[in-house]
């Protein structure tokens, strides 16, 4: 039964994000799922909860719904339709609720599964893939690559985080911070490797931007 539910989740997510151009497409979801399963096995978390939460995390995201509550209700109703038990459904919903960064204003995960899925999603925001997704998102929203006269914001409200900005500032406002916000030992190790890659990239980018 669990394998069928996972298969149904895959089909649903592929359908929902088939036309996404912001870096939140099916391939992002699949990478987060793979990250989550890898971390979950290392950390001893519930594989089914982590896999479903990873697959459904963007379905519930307020970026793709009229509100956070509407998104969460959509996932909760789907889980009920699939026959997922209330206790497992609650674990999945709890894990999904704490995934999003929200400008640093997110709720901290309390369960191991929540920590695993949050780390898995954040790993896909950094490293080589993270760099590509950062510029993909900026392009989809009409943001500039870099605006040298606009300083990165150190603290933001959730609303300010959603405002237009510049891709390079996003590294300082979010991406470089993620390595220190990872929750699992496995996530911490992977994040530091990917963060070093990003630091080297941004250094090279700024050198080229300034004509060096």
Buried (B, 14 or more C-beta within 10 A) or exposed (E): EEEEBBEBBBEBBBEBBEEBEBBBBBBBBBBBBBBBBBBBEBBEBBBBBBBBBBBBBBBBBBEBBEEBEEBBBBBBEBBEEBEBEEEBBBBBBBBBBBBBBBBBBBEEBEBBBBBBBBBBBBBBBBBEBBBEBBBBBBBEBEBBEBEEEEEBBEEBEBEEBBEEBBBBBBBBBBBBBBBEBBBBEBBBEBBEEBBEBBBEBBEEBEEEEEEE
